[in-house]
Amino acid sequence: MARRHCVATLLLPGTTHFEFAVTCEVFGVDRSALVPSWYRFKLCAAEPGPIALGDGYSITTEYGLRDAARADTIIVAPTSLDTYPDDVLEMLARAHRRGARLVSLCTGAFVLAAAGVLDDRCATTHWRYTDELARRYPLVNIDPNVLYVDDGNILTSAGTAASIDLCLHLVRNDFGAEVANAIARGMVVPPHRDGGQAQYVNHLVAEQPGADWLDETLAWLERNLNEPITVDDLAARSAMSQRTFTRRFRAATGTTPHAWLTAQRVQLAQRLLETTDRSIEWIADESGFGSAANLRLHFQRVVRTSPMLYRRLFQVQGSA
């Protein structure tokens, strides 16, 4: 049996409840029936004794800093914007040098930055704290508008619910879109959200023409991904001008109709690559890209690999 990838969530004093619970839900639930080589998961305390979570809560764990130091993926849960223990920062720096995958959720980015591993790297954090992160650590290339940043072996997320997005992204990278989608369905969350944090900052929705217009449009899009859909088609279905539709779509989702449609088509292509033996040309047509060349272009931009290499990694055995 293949060695199982070990994921460790590092808890510091002041860790917030939601994000570390997300890591327990995504990585800590036994899903060996779905994936025989499912993760080993450890909650690791940075200091001995109970970890105070605030609001009268605390948590204890049998795992400590040594366990985190040996993990394949180390997730730094959000914590206060404070100074951090030297042994924690040294452990993260050593783990980075040996090739471990480092992940931060929300303000956990401050810990990675303090360890020096975000210098000259792209990163994000909660939109409330991006300016402070930039002020403290000017060598970090901060993108305040995204839900998460995948910069190779270092990944960072925005605040709170964006931790779900990033954790599902990790599963998608490790085991494929079909597995990530199955977990998302069990959690009753979308497997992928498009757009960025901008949609949550001072966001006004009063001018939308109705509560159901976008849901109906997106549902129709998902049913017709293989069709040559244009923004004009979508605007006409929503009884709007193209300009008004595009503006309201971006306000509601944080992205453009074209970008959203492309992302959905790439996800469909991923599922087809995983679950069928059909040709790249057939998959390109079925997912709405029209040609294999067009599929390869967009797939490389989004997934950062070719359709063929993706299929070799993630195709379900016995696919029809």
TORDRENFI-452850 format. One record per residue (C-alpha): residue in one letter; residue number from 1; x, y, z. Coordinates in Angstrom, 1 decimal, decimal comma, always signed. Layout:
REM residues N
+------+-----+--------+--------+--------+
| type | seq |      X |      Y |      Z |
+------+-----+--------+--------+--------+
|    A | NUM |      X |      Y |      Z |
...
+------+-----+--------+--------+--------+
END
This chain:
REM residues 320
+------+-----+--------+--------+--------+
| type | seq |      X |      Y |      Z |
+------+-----+--------+--------+--------+
|    M |   1 |   +0,0 |   +0,0 |   +0,0 |
|    A |   2 |   +1,3 |   +3,5 |   -0,9 |
|    R |   3 |   +2,5 |   +5,7 |   +1,9 |
|    R |   4 |   -0,3 |   +8,1 |   +3,0 |
|    H |   5 |   +0,3 |  +11,8 |   +2,8 |
|    C |   6 |   +0,3 |  +13,4 |   +6,2 |
|    V |   7 |   -1,5 |  +16,7 |   +6,8 |
|    A |   8 |   -0,8 |  +18,5 |  +10,0 |
|    T |   9 |   -2,8 |  +21,6 |  +11,2 |
|    L |  10 |   -0,7 |  +23,7 |  +13,5 |
|    L |  11 |   -2,6 |  +25,4 |  +16,3 |
|    L |  12 |   -1,3 |  +28,5 |  +18,0 |
|    P |  13 |   -2,8 |  +30,3 |  +20,9 |
|    G |  14 |   -5,7 |  +32,4 |  +19,7 |
|    T |  15 |   -6,5 |  +30,1 |  +16,8 |
|    T |  16 |  -10,0 |  +30,7 |  +15,5 |
|    H |  17 |  -12,6 |  +28,0 |  +15,5 |
|    F |  18 |  -14,0 |  +27,8 |  +12,0 |
|    E |  19 |  -10,9 |  +27,4 |   +9,9 |
|    F |  20 |   -9,2 |  +24,7 |  +11,9 |
|    A |  21 |  -12,6 |  +22,8 |  +12,0 |
|    V |  22 |  -12,6 |  +23,0 |   +8,2 |
|    T |  23 |   -9,3 |  +21,2 |   +8,1 |
|    C |  24 |  -10,7 |  +18,5 |  +10,4 |
|    E |  25 |  -13,7 |  +18,1 |   +8,2 |
|    V |  26 |  -11,8 |  +18,0 |   +4,9 |
|    F |  27 |   -8,7 |  +16,0 |   +5,8 |
|    G |  28 |   -9,5 |  +14,4 |   +9,2 |
|    V |  29 |  -12,6 |  +12,4 |   +8,2 |
|    D |  30 |  -11,8 |   +8,9 |   +7,1 |
|    R |  31 |  -12,5 |   +8,7 |   +3,4 |
|    S |  32 |  -10,5 |   +5,6 |   +2,7 |
|    A |  33 |  -13,6 |   +4,1 |   +1,1 |
|    L |  34 |  -13,5 |   +6,9 |   -1,5 |
|    V |  35 |   -9,7 |   +7,0 |   -1,7 |
|    P |  36 |   -7,7 |   +4,0 |   -0,3 |
|    S |  37 |   -4,6 |   +6,2 |   +0,2 |
|    W |  38 |   -6,5 |   +9,0 |   +2,0 |
|    Y |  39 |   -4,5 |  +11,4 |   +4,2 |
|    R |  40 |   -3,2 |  +10,9 |   +7,7 |
|    F |  41 |   -4,3 |  +13,9 |   +9,7 |
|    K |  42 |   -2,9 |  +15,4 |  +12,9 |
|    L |  43 |   -3,9 |  +18,5 |  +14,9 |
|    C |  44 |   -0,6 |  +19,7 |  +16,3 |
|    A |  45 |   -0,2 |  +22,1 |  +19,2 |
|    A |  46 |   +2,6 |  +24,6 |  +18,9 |
|    E |  47 |   +3,0 |  +24,7 |  +22,7 |
|    P |  48 |   +2,3 |  +22,0 |  +25,4 |
|    G |  49 |   -1,1 |  +22,1 |  +27,2 |
|    P |  50 |   -4,5 |  +23,2 |  +26,1 |
|    I |  51 |   -4,7 |  +25,7 |  +23,3 |
|    A |  52 |   -7,0 |  +28,6 |  +24,1 |
|    L |  53 |   -9,4 |  +29,4 |  +21,3 |
|    G |  54 |  -11,1 |  +32,4 |  +22,9 |
|    D |  55 |  -14,7 |  +32,7 |  +24,0 |
|    G |  56 |  -14,1 |  +30,2 |  +26,8 |
|    Y |  57 |  -13,1 |  +27,3 |  +24,5 |
|    S |  58 |   -9,8 |  +25,4 |  +24,5 |
|    I |  59 |   -8,6 |  +22,2 |  +22,8 |
|    T |  60 |   -5,9 |  +19,6 |  +23,6 |
|    T |  61 |   -4,1 |  +17,2 |  +21,3 |
|    E |  62 |   -1,6 |  +14,5 |  +21,7 |
|    Y |  63 |   +0,4 |  +15,9 |  +18,8 |
|    G |  64 |   +3,0 |  +18,6 |  +19,0 |
|    L |  65 |   +5,6 |  +20,6 |  +17,1 |
|    R |  66 |   +7,7 |  +17,5 |  +16,3 |
|    D |  67 |   +4,8 |  +15,8 |  +14,6 |
|    A |  68 |   +4,0 |  +18,9 |  +12,5 |
|    A |  69 |   +7,7 |  +19,1 |  +11,5 |
|    R |  70 |   +7,5 |  +15,7 |   +9,9 |
|    A |  71 |   +4,3 |  +16,2 |   +8,0 |
|    D |  72 |   +4,1 |  +16,4 |   +4,2 |
|    T |  73 |   +1,6 |  +19,3 |   +4,3 |
|    I |  74 |   +1,6 |  +21,8 |   +7,2 |
|    I |  75 |   -1,5 |  +24,0 |   +7,5 |
|    V |  76 |   -1,1 |  +27,1 |   +9,7 |
|    A |  77 |   -4,5 |  +28,0 |  +11,2 |
|    P |  78 |   -5,5 |  +31,6 |  +11,7 |
|    T |  79 |   -4,2 |  +33,3 |  +14,9 |
|    S |  80 |   -3,7 |  +36,7 |  +16,4 |
|    L |  81 |   -1,5 |  +39,3 |  +14,7 |
|    D |  82 |   +1,2 |  +38,9 |  +17,3 |
|    T |  83 |   +4,8 |  +37,7 |  +17,7 |
|    Y |  84 |   +5,2 |  +34,0 |  +17,2 |
|    P |  85 |   +7,5 |  +31,5 |  +19,0 |
|    D |  86 |  +10,9 |  +31,1 |  +17,5 |
|    D |  87 |  +10,7 |  +27,3 |  +17,4 |
|    V |  88 |   +7,5 |  +27,5 |  +15,3 |
|    L |  89 |   +9,1 |  +29,9 |  +12,8 |
|    E |  90 |  +12,3 |  +27,7 |  +12,7 |
|    M |  91 |  +10,2 |  +24,6 |  +12,1 |
|    L |  92 |   +8,3 |  +26,1 |   +9,2 |
|    A |  93 |  +11,5 |  +27,4 |   +7,6 |
|    R |  94 |  +13,1 |  +24,0 |   +7,9 |
|    A |  95 |  +10,0 |  +22,3 |   +6,6 |
|    H |  96 |  +10,1 |  +24,6 |   +3,6 |
|    R |  97 |  +13,7 |  +23,8 |   +2,9 |
|    R |  98 |  +13,0 |  +20,1 |   +2,9 |
|    G |  99 |  +10,2 |  +20,5 |   +0,4 |
|    A | 100 |   +7,1 |  +20,3 |   +2,6 |
|    R | 101 |   +3,9 |  +21,9 |   +1,3 |
|    L | 102 |   +3,1 |  +24,9 |   +3,5 |
|    V | 103 |   -0,5 |  +26,3 |   +3,7 |
|    S | 104 |   -2,0 |  +29,2 |   +5,6 |
|    L | 105 |   -5,6 |  +30,0 |   +6,3 |
|    C | 106 |   -6,7 |  +33,6 |   +6,8 |
|    T | 107 |   -4,2 |  +35,4 |   +9,2 |
|    G | 108 |   -2,0 |  +32,3 |   +9,3 |
|    A | 109 |   -0,2 |  +34,1 |   +6,4 |
|    F | 110 |   +1,4 |  +36,3 |   +9,0 |
|    V | 111 |   +3,1 |  +33,3 |  +10,6 |
|    L | 112 |   +4,4 |  +32,1 |   +7,2 |
|    A | 113 |   +5,6 |  +35,6 |   +6,5 |
|    A | 114 |   +7,3 |  +35,9 |   +9,9 |
|    A | 115 |   +9,1 |  +32,6 |   +9,1 |
|    G | 116 |  +10,5 |  +34,2 |   +5,9 |
|    V | 117 |   +9,0 |  +31,7 |   +3,5 |
|    L | 118 |   +6,7 |  +34,2 |   +1,8 |
|    D | 119 |   +9,5 |  +36,6 |   +0,7 |
|    D | 120 |   +9,2 |  +37,2 |   -3,0 |
|    R | 121 |   +6,2 |  +34,9 |   -3,2 |
|    C | 122 |   +2,6 |  +35,6 |   -4,0 |
|    A | 123 |   +0,2 |  +35,3 |   -1,1 |
|    T | 124 |   -3,1 |  +36,5 |   +0,3 |
|    T | 125 |   -5,0 |  +36,9 |   +3,6 |
|    H | 126 |   -8,3 |  +38,2 |   +4,8 |
|    W | 127 |   -9,1 |  +41,5 |   +3,0 |
|    R | 128 |   -9,2 |  +43,3 |   +6,4 |
|    Y | 129 |   -5,5 |  +42,5 |   +7,0 |
|    T | 130 |   -3,9 |  +42,7 |   +3,5 |
|    D | 131 |   -2,6 |  +46,3 |   +4,2 |
|    E | 132 |   -1,1 |  +45,3 |   +7,5 |
|    L | 133 |   +0,5 |  +42,2 |   +6,0 |
|    A | 134 |   +2,1 |  +44,5 |   +3,3 |
|    R | 135 |   +3,2 |  +47,0 |   +5,9 |
|    R | 136 |   +4,9 |  +44,3 |   +8,1 |
|    Y | 137 |   +6,3 |  +42,2 |   +5,3 |
|    P | 138 |   +7,1 |  +44,3 |   +2,2 |
|    L | 139 |   +8,8 |  +41,5 |   +0,4 |
|    V | 140 |   +5,6 |  +39,5 |   +0,1 |
|    N | 141 |   +3,7 |  +40,0 |   -3,2 |
|    I | 142 |   +0,1 |  +40,3 |   -1,8 |
|    D | 143 |   -3,0 |  +39,8 |   -4,0 |
|    P | 144 |   -5,9 |  +41,2 |   -1,9 |
|    N | 145 |   -8,6 |  +40,2 |   -4,5 |
|    V | 146 |   -8,4 |  +36,4 |   -4,6 |
|    L | 147 |   -9,9 |  +33,7 |   -2,5 |
|    Y | 148 |   -6,6 |  +31,8 |   -2,4 |
|    V | 149 |   -3,2 |  +31,8 |   -4,0 |
|    D | 150 |   -1,5 |  +28,6 |   -5,2 |
|    D | 151 |   +2,2 |  +29,5 |   -5,5 |
|    G | 152 |   +3,5 |  +25,9 |   -5,9 |
|    N | 153 |   +4,5 |  +24,5 |   -2,6 |
|    I | 154 |   +3,1 |  +27,5 |   -0,6 |
|    L | 155 |   -0,6 |  +28,2 |   -0,6 |
|    T | 156 |   -2,5 |  +30,9 |   +1,2 |
|    S | 157 |   -6,2 |  +31,7 |   +1,6 |
|    A | 158 |   -8,3 |  +34,7 |   +2,3 |
|    G | 159 |  -10,6 |  +34,8 |   +5,4 |
|    T | 160 |  -13,0 |  +32,3 |   +6,9 |
|    A | 161 |  -15,0 |  +30,5 |   +4,2 |
|    A | 162 |  -12,1 |  +30,8 |   +1,7 |
|    S | 163 |  -10,4 |  +28,1 |   +3,9 |
|    I | 164 |  -13,0 |  +25,7 |   +2,4 |
|    D | 165 |  -12,0 |  +26,8 |   -1,1 |
|    L | 166 |   -8,3 |  +26,3 |   -0,5 |
|    C | 167 |   -8,7 |  +22,9 |   +1,3 |
|    L | 168 |  -10,9 |  +21,6 |   -1,5 |
|    H | 169 |   -8,3 |  +22,9 |   -4,0 |
|    L | 170 |   -5,6 |  +20,8 |   -2,2 |
|    V | 171 |   -7,8 |  +17,7 |   -2,4 |
|    R | 172 |   -8,4 |  +18,5 |   -6,1 |
|    N | 173 |   -4,6 |  +18,8 |   -6,7 |
|    D | 174 |   -3,9 |  +15,5 |   -4,8 |
|    F | 175 |   -6,8 |  +13,3 |   -5,8 |
|    G | 176 |   -8,6 |  +15,0 |   -8,7 |
|    A | 177 |  -11,7 |  +17,0 |   -9,3 |
|    E | 178 |  -14,1 |  +14,0 |   -8,9 |
|    V | 179 |  -13,0 |  +13,4 |   -5,3 |
|    A | 180 |  -13,0 |  +17,0 |   -4,4 |
|    N | 181 |  -16,5 |  +17,4 |   -5,9 |
|    A | 182 |  -17,7 |  +14,4 |   -3,8 |
|    I | 183 |  -16,4 |  +15,9 |   -0,6 |
|    A | 184 |  -17,9 |  +19,3 |   -1,5 |
|    R | 185 |  -21,3 |  +17,6 |   -2,1 |
|    G | 186 |  -21,1 |  +16,0 |   +1,4 |
|    M | 187 |  -20,3 |  +19,4 |   +2,9 |
|    V | 188 |  -23,1 |  +21,0 |   +1,0 |
|    V | 189 |  -20,7 |  +23,6 |   -0,5 |
|    P | 190 |  -19,7 |  +24,5 |   -4,1 |
|    P | 191 |  -16,6 |  +22,6 |   -5,2 |
|    H | 192 |  -15,2 |  +25,8 |   -6,7 |
|    R | 193 |  -16,1 |  +29,4 |   -6,3 |
|    D | 194 |  -15,1 |  +31,9 |   -9,0 |
|    G | 195 |  -14,2 |  +35,5 |   -8,3 |
|    G | 196 |  -12,4 |  +36,9 |   -5,4 |
|    Q | 197 |  -12,7 |  +38,8 |   -2,1 |
|    A | 198 |  -13,8 |  +42,0 |   -3,9 |
|    Q | 199 |  -17,3 |  +40,6 |   -4,1 |
|    Y | 200 |  -17,5 |  +40,6 |   -0,3 |
|    V | 201 |  -16,1 |  +44,1 |   +0,4 |
|    N | 202 |  -18,8 |  +46,8 |   +0,7 |
|    H | 203 |  -20,9 |  +44,7 |   -1,6 |
|    L | 204 |  -24,4 |  +46,0 |   -2,5 |
|    V | 205 |  -27,0 |  +43,8 |   -4,2 |
|    A | 206 |  -30,0 |  +46,0 |   -4,2 |
|    E | 207 |  -29,9 |  +46,7 |   -7,9 |
|    Q | 208 |  -30,2 |  +43,1 |   -9,0 |
|    P | 209 |  -33,4 |  +42,6 |  -10,9 |
|    G | 210 |  -34,5 |  +39,7 |   -8,7 |
|    A | 211 |  -33,3 |  +37,1 |   -6,3 |
|    D | 212 |  -33,5 |  +34,3 |   -8,8 |
|    W | 213 |  -32,1 |  +35,8 |  -12,0 |
|    L | 214 |  -28,5 |  +34,7 |  -11,5 |
|    D | 215 |  -29,3 |  +31,3 |  -10,1 |
|    E | 216 |  -31,4 |  +30,6 |  -13,2 |
|    T | 217 |  -28,8 |  +31,9 |  -15,5 |
|    L | 218 |  -26,0 |  +29,8 |  -13,9 |
|    A | 219 |  -28,1 |  +26,7 |  -13,9 |
|    W | 220 |  -28,9 |  +27,1 |  -17,6 |
|    L | 221 |  -25,2 |  +27,7 |  -18,3 |
|    E | 222 |  -24,2 |  +24,5 |  -16,5 |
|    R | 223 |  -26,8 |  +22,5 |  -18,5 |
|    N | 224 |  -25,5 |  +23,9 |  -21,8 |
|    L | 225 |  -21,7 |  +24,1 |  -21,5 |
|    N | 226 |  -21,2 |  +22,4 |  -24,8 |
|    E | 227 |  -23,1 |  +25,1 |  -26,7 |
|    P | 228 |  -21,4 |  +28,1 |  -28,3 |
|    I | 229 |  -22,8 |  +30,5 |  -25,7 |
|    T | 230 |  -22,0 |  +34,3 |  -25,9 |
|    V | 231 |  -22,5 |  +37,1 |  -23,4 |
|    D | 232 |  -25,2 |  +38,4 |  -25,7 |
|    D | 233 |  -27,1 |  +35,1 |  -25,3 |
|    L | 234 |  -26,9 |  +35,4 |  -21,5 |
|    A | 235 |  -27,9 |  +39,0 |  -21,5 |
|    A | 236 |  -30,9 |  +38,3 |  -23,7 |
|    R | 237 |  -32,0 |  +35,4 |  -21,4 |
|    S | 238 |  -31,8 |  +37,8 |  -18,5 |
|    A | 239 |  -33,6 |  +40,6 |  -20,4 |
|    M | 240 |  -30,7 |  +43,0 |  -20,0 |
|    S | 241 |  -28,3 |  +44,8 |  -22,3 |
|    Q | 242 |  -24,8 |  +43,1 |  -22,6 |
|    R | 243 |  -23,2 |  +46,0 |  -20,6 |
|    T | 244 |  -25,8 |  +45,8 |  -17,8 |
|    F | 245 |  -25,6 |  +42,0 |  -17,6 |
|    T | 246 |  -21,8 |  +42,0 |  -17,5 |
|    R | 247 |  -21,7 |  +44,7 |  -14,7 |
|    R | 248 |  -24,4 |  +42,9 |  -12,6 |
|    F | 249 |  -22,8 |  +39,5 |  -13,1 |
|    R | 250 |  -19,4 |  +40,8 |  -11,9 |
|    A | 251 |  -21,0 |  +42,6 |   -9,0 |
|    A | 252 |  -22,7 |  +39,3 |   -7,9 |
|    T | 253 |  -19,9 |  +36,8 |   -8,6 |
|    G | 254 |  -16,6 |  +38,9 |   -8,6 |
|    T | 255 |  -15,7 |  +37,6 |  -12,1 |
|    T | 256 |  -16,8 |  +38,1 |  -15,7 |
|    P | 257 |  -19,3 |  +35,8 |  -17,5 |
|    H | 258 |  -16,5 |  +34,7 |  -19,9 |
|    A | 259 |  -14,2 |  +33,8 |  -17,0 |
|    W | 260 |  -16,9 |  +32,0 |  -15,1 |
|    L | 261 |  -17,9 |  +30,0 |  -18,2 |
|    T | 262 |  -14,3 |  +29,1 |  -19,0 |
|    A | 263 |  -13,8 |  +27,8 |  -15,4 |
|    Q | 264 |  -16,9 |  +25,7 |  -15,6 |
|    R | 265 |  -15,9 |  +24,2 |  -18,9 |
|    V | 266 |  -12,4 |  +23,3 |  -17,5 |
|    Q | 267 |  -14,1 |  +21,6 |  -14,5 |
|    L | 268 |  -16,3 |  +19,6 |  -16,9 |
|    A | 269 |  -13,2 |  +18,6 |  -18,9 |
|    Q | 270 |  -11,5 |  +17,5 |  -15,7 |
|    R | 271 |  -14,4 |  +15,2 |  -14,8 |
|    L | 272 |  -14,5 |  +13,8 |  -18,4 |
|    L | 273 |  -10,8 |  +13,2 |  -18,4 |
|    E | 274 |  -11,1 |  +11,4 |  -15,0 |
|    T | 275 |  -14,1 |   +9,2 |  -15,8 |
|    T | 276 |  -13,9 |   +8,4 |  -19,5 |
|    D | 277 |  -11,5 |   +7,2 |  -22,1 |
|    R | 278 |  -12,9 |   +9,4 |  -24,8 |
|    S | 279 |  -10,5 |  +11,4 |  -27,1 |
|    I | 280 |   -9,3 |  +14,9 |  -26,2 |
|    E | 281 |  -11,2 |  +16,1 |  -29,3 |
|    W | 282 |  -14,5 |  +14,7 |  -28,0 |
|    I | 283 |  -13,9 |  +16,1 |  -24,6 |
|    A | 284 |  -13,1 |  +19,5 |  -26,1 |
|    D | 285 |  -16,4 |  +19,4 |  -28,0 |
|    E | 286 |  -18,4 |  +18,1 |  -25,1 |
|    S | 287 |  -17,1 |  +20,8 |  -22,7 |
|    G | 288 |  -17,7 |  +23,6 |  -25,2 |
|    F | 289 |  -14,1 |  +24,5 |  -26,2 |
|    G | 290 |  -14,7 |  +23,5 |  -29,8 |
|    S | 291 |  -11,2 |  +22,2 |  -30,5 |
|    A | 292 |   -8,5 |  +20,3 |  -28,8 |
|    A | 293 |   -6,1 |  +23,2 |  -29,2 |
|    N | 294 |   -8,5 |  +25,5 |  -27,4 |
|    L | 295 |   -9,1 |  +23,0 |  -24,6 |
|    R | 296 |   -5,3 |  +22,6 |  -24,1 |
|    L | 297 |   -4,8 |  +26,4 |  -24,0 |
|    H | 298 |   -7,4 |  +27,0 |  -21,3 |
|    F | 299 |   -6,7 |  +23,8 |  -19,4 |
|    Q | 300 |   -3,0 |  +24,8 |  -19,1 |
|    R | 301 |   -3,9 |  +28,2 |  -17,9 |
|    V | 302 |   -6,3 |  +27,0 |  -15,2 |
|    V | 303 |   -4,9 |  +23,6 |  -14,1 |
|    R | 304 |   -1,3 |  +24,3 |  -15,0 |
|    T | 305 |   -0,8 |  +21,0 |  -16,8 |
|    S | 306 |   -1,9 |  +19,4 |  -20,0 |
|    P | 307 |   -5,1 |  +17,4 |  -20,4 |
|    M | 308 |   -3,1 |  +14,2 |  -21,1 |
|    L | 309 |   -0,9 |  +14,5 |  -18,1 |
|    Y | 310 |   -3,9 |  +15,3 |  -15,9 |
|    R | 311 |   -5,6 |  +12,1 |  -17,2 |
|    R | 312 |   -2,6 |  +10,0 |  -16,4 |
|    L | 313 |   -2,6 |  +11,3 |  -12,8 |
|    F | 314 |   -6,3 |  +11,2 |  -12,0 |
|    Q | 315 |   -8,2 |   +8,9 |  -14,3 |
|    V | 316 |  -10,4 |   +6,5 |  -12,4 |
|    Q | 317 |   -9,4 |   +2,9 |  -13,1 |
|    G | 318 |  -11,9 |   +1,1 |  -15,3 |
|    S | 319 |  -13,3 |   +4,3 |  -16,8 |
|    A | 320 |  -15,7 |   +3,7 |  -19,6 |
+------+-----+--------+--------+--------+
END
